[in-house]
Structure formats: C-alpha cells, structure tokens
Amino acid sequence: MGEQIQYIRLVGNERRIGPTLASVSRTWQGKRECFMFISPHDDDAVIGAGIFMQLAMMESVPVHIVIITDGSQGYCSEQEKNSIGEIRRAETFECYQSLGVPRENIIWLGFPDCRLSLFCGRRPAKAGEPAAAGFTGLQNAITKTLRDIRPTQVFMPTSSDLHPDHKIVHQETLISLFHAAGAIWPELGKAIDKVPWVHEMGVYCDFPEPPKLRICATQQHLENKLRAIGKFKSQKQIDSLIEIVRKSGPQEYLRELQFKLYQPRKYHDMFEEKDEMPFGRWGTEFTG
C-alpha cells in the first residue's frame, strides 16, 4: 500500500476508497463536523483511535476527549496507591496533547474508577460526588457534555469489551444521546439538533460484528500513537496492548452503530394470510 492515508468504507455491496474521511462518508457535514471520543479510562481513546484522531485534526475537525473515570484504581505499585489519580491526569494531558489535541478539549468527568455501577442514571448529588446542576450520574454528566460540545460524531469502546466500566459507559452513552437531543433536563443546556452518528472503537476485545471502516495511515502516525500511549508510564498492564498496536501496523477499524427503533409495521406481513398456508389450516391446528 505504501506510505499514504487511505479510508475504506463498506456500504452494502459497495467499497468506497478515498484519501479523507469526507471522501468516503455518507453523512459528512463539512465545517460543522466535531468529534467527541468518550473514554471510560484515560488511555482507552488513544489505544482505540490514536491514529484516527490525528487524521481528523488534519481535516480540521475539532477533537474532544471526554474521560469518564478518575483513574483512582489504576495503580500498579503501593507507592502510587494514593496519588495515582494525579499521576494519570498529568499523563493524560501529555498523551493527547502530543497528538495535537488542545488541552481545553480534554475533559474529565471524575466518576470513581471501577464503581460506575453506583452512578448509572441520574439522581440528586451528595456532597463530594461529581455533579452538574445539582445532580449526579452518568446520564446527567454525559447529556450535559453532549450539549456543551455538540458533536456530529461520537466514538467509544465497543460494547463487547470485558471491563464493566466499558459496558456501563456504552449503555449510559447510548441513552444519553437521546436525552441530549430531547427536551428533558433543560438545566443541562440547549438540546442538540440531532443524535450524532456513533462508532465503536476496539480496545480490549473484538467487535460484536465486523467493522465497516478501515483507516490506513503512515508509519509516522503509528509512531506518534505509540509514543502517546507510552506517556502512561504508570500503566504497566497495557504493555501487551501496546505490542498488539505495534504489530498491527498503521491502521485502525471503526464500527458504526445503527439504532433500531421499534416499528410495529415491519411485523405486519408475518401475520397475514399466505396462499400456501391458508388461515383455516392454522385455525384447526392451533386451537389453544
């Protein structure tokens, strides 16, 4: 393939190839494009999309990193047990700023690491809890952040990741997208114009279904990503993930999510009389 940037998107039986995301996109909105990466932990977004972020900014698309948890359970030595949150926060700014993300676009929501099950939904905040407009909870925080940033596209780790924090963030983000586009909770800001397009990134585990977008970049983009991940010096447990990234080369994959809203009409024909199966036959065989 050589040293070039290439996007390949599969749309039905069509294979779209182009040098920019705009050239293969079905929904590109030009100067309105704004990307929001939702990262359950500070290192998830760079592992899943560190190359893609670089290319997005090359197309002048603003990139925002929203980090859900405070990193407090990510210590790998006793000496860092009480200071790991501050250490990871500093590492996070180094990581994403090295890729070109402005510091002000790196947002921490501050929910307790490995305890997200206690913050599903929305409820009045207690003293010391992450709060906005007097409420706490992932749906409260993510809804407000969506209305503040107003992204056209959202990216987050796949729902099949084993880490409970990833599963919870995936679930709470999906419902928050609809909250953010509706009239509910007006104190969290003006509703966004429409639900953004949503894509999954691979971090720990494979996608539940094959992705439809491949991003191919240069070796330099890969080296930039590896250096950025390497800023998380405190995170000894991600060494194996770094090796997978290195061996995979300068490419990433994204899987678009399709929302399937309930449409009763699509089931109508299943229950209609068919020539080869007269209604009377069913009536005689199933009398219960």
Helices and strands as residue ranges (DSSP letters): E 6-11, E 14-18, H 21-24, G 30-32, E 35-39, H 44-58, E 63-69, G 78-80, H 84-98, G 103-105, E 106-111, G 116-119, E 123-124, E 135-136, H 138-149, E 153-157, H 164-180, G 186-188, E 197-201, E 213-216, H 219-230, G 236-238, H 239-248, E 251-256, G 264-271, H 279-285
